[in-house]
Amino acid sequence: MADILKNGQVHQDHWQVLRPEAEADLATLNVPTGEWLVPFALWQAQTDTLKSRQDIGVWLSPNDDLTEVAQHCDQWPLLAIDFPKFTDGRGYSIAWRVRNHYKYRGELRAIGNVLVDQLFFMLRVGFDTLALDPKVAIATAERNLAPFPDTYQGSTDNPEPLFRRVDRVLGGAR
Amino acid sequence: MYRYDDYDRAMVKARVAQFRDQTNRWQAGELSDDEFRPLRLQNGLYMQRYAPMLRIAVPYGMLSSAQLRVLGAIAREEDKGYAHLTTRQNLQYNWIPMARVPDVLERLAEVEMHAIQTSGNCIRNVTSDQFAGIAPDEVVDTRPLCEIIRQWSTFHPEFAFLPRKFKIAVHGAERDRAVVQVHDIGLHLYRDESGKTSGDILARVWVGGGLGRTPILGEVIHEALPWRHLLSYMEAILRVYNLEGRRDNPYKARIKILVKALGIEEFRRKVDAEWANLKDGPATITDAELARVSAYFVDPAYAQLPDTDAGFDARLSSDKAFARWVQQNVHPHRVPGYRAVTLSLKQKGVAPGDITDQQMEAVADLADAFSFGEVRSSHEQNLVLSDVELRKLPELYDAAKALKVASSTVGLLTDIICCPGGDFCDLANAKSIPIAQAIMERFDDLDYLHDIGELDLNISGCMNACGHHHVGHIGVLGVDKNDEEWYQVTIGGRQGNDTRLGKVIGPSFAAADMPDVVTKLLETYVKLREPEERFVDTVVRVGIDPFKVGVYGESANRVNKNKETTHG
């Protein structure tokens, strides 16, 4: 059971991430009962049986075809985006698209190599829960959720850039 | 120039605290080297050959005298008494111990400076024309929009882990002095003269330019983008790139490779589809924001002056050295009675772009005395005083000469653009500074240099092309052959409105041969040139073959035909 950060608090829940072997036959792979995040490809292979279950969420790899995701995502109680490596930044733009183009309103979770110094960015682009990499110390993560007092540019958390939100009078309060 | 308000100050201060915490966690073993690397790079901190290198952002090349003094003090107290101006208008230290970096950043923050996003796979410091705001051929002052872009790109949550680095350059004059076509995004700002939105600022947007291993000039993706859409349009470009740029091979990861693979039409279609959701949204720049930032770039208190001065004229006619300096290092200004002056950091015996702590402090004094307390850095690795009274040029010349920043060689052969190379850089295949120094030794006759005229000589120590060798009239690239340092020469490259990539003349040379190679290229030029023709124009007119013969002898064309492999 992974530690999940949600609204700045540590939560534990029962969602598990199903990561099939590369050679697994996704069409016949048995998804046991219990709350499972299954790969999008598996969900596509078994849509008919899985879509009636309430305990199935989906996780996306950065390589998944997003246009397909758009047609299905409103059916999932939980959608996760995998960061295979923390330096692979596609997940940020995928999250932005899922929230802003596909209008996904459910829970959006970052999974995989989720480290401390990327959490602020993840929360900004639209993730609301963060499944920390097991090596991360929770206290360090909590301390680094908001390293900056403000933001210059808009994103999913607040589409308005600073210049629309505040009156930055010339010279400031110097 | 732009001054921080409380928001900017708080952001930079928070960054220092964050980086201090990251450094502590790395030292405590909580962050592995691999986890710390991208974090320190995004603070400009590289591990170099002998010591860390810290790159400080000089946003679009603007510095105050107060900032320059602090940079000088840091060079003296934390480094070995010098710093290096880069080809992207930034400043680098070479010897600051890792553990000292957070304190140095804190000191920089006090004068509104930082090292944010000066490296790493993120949006880098935006560069521009060093004569922005004062050039007579300027149509749009680029600085306000550069500052707006700087703020937008700072800690952008979506674009901190791009496939590769991302560089934006902006120019707004008739002549492009920012080499926008070799950037990931290049913007040329101009004014709408169609009558539709008369006088409104438009941007011609280039995408997919870059030097490095695969040099490619950018292509126009938008001819006339209204300024208020700049951020949303760039967001669309960045999102397409972030999602679709290659991540399997760092040499194929720049946006130029994606644009080439898709073709500009298909890339534009994807960007337009993305932009359709963003256009006119909250990222649209407001009139109020442009006005707020533009107010930082209003004219200084120029005096009403005639555009001639008797004292200046007298010195000009009596002092040949002064006249040469005026010819090469003094540039026109849109305000009568004012000129811009390049202080050359290209001195014999000194690495191109290097400046000592004392020179930094003295240049700060010159800026206060002669140029409203402002200094600019150029991508040619020189400093510029942008607002000097014509009548004070003799006095400034004498002071600059005493400081050894008055070589009257700006734009000439020995105004060499040069990366730090194998003397410092861990990526380099070969040293570049000794090549520059050997060429400066050989060509120290000012009469000869002035006779040869305008000539850009660029040296890079490896394929990453920090010395922009592809766009040098003469380009020198350090290559590694069986653990030996060799140098490949290109000619015919150029920057500016008609940016072109140079062509390789043939097999590479040993370091010791390089001054002779340049001599032979110049001899060929002198033999073939027509009146008033620059070196690069002769190359364009006659082609590279006569130069090959000049360098390699008569057998050159026969022998070398098969050896040209790159940069064609």
Interface residues (C-beta under 8 A of the other chain):
Chain A: L66 F86 T87 D88 G89 R90 Y92 S93 I94 W96 R97 N100 H101 L115 V116 D117 Q118 F120 F121 M122 R124 V125 A137 T140 N144 P147 F148 P149 D150 T151 Y152 Q153 G154 S155 P159 E160 P161 L162 F163 R164 V166 R168 V169 L170 G171 G172 A173 R174
Chain B: R3 Y4 D5 D6 Y7 A10 M11 A14 R15 A17 Q18 D21 Q22 R25 E30 E35 P38 L39 N121 Q151 W152 S153 T154 F155 H156 P157 E158 F159 A160 F161 L162 P163 L231 R239 N242 L243 R247 N277 G281 P282 A283 I285 T286 A288 E289 R292 A295 Y296
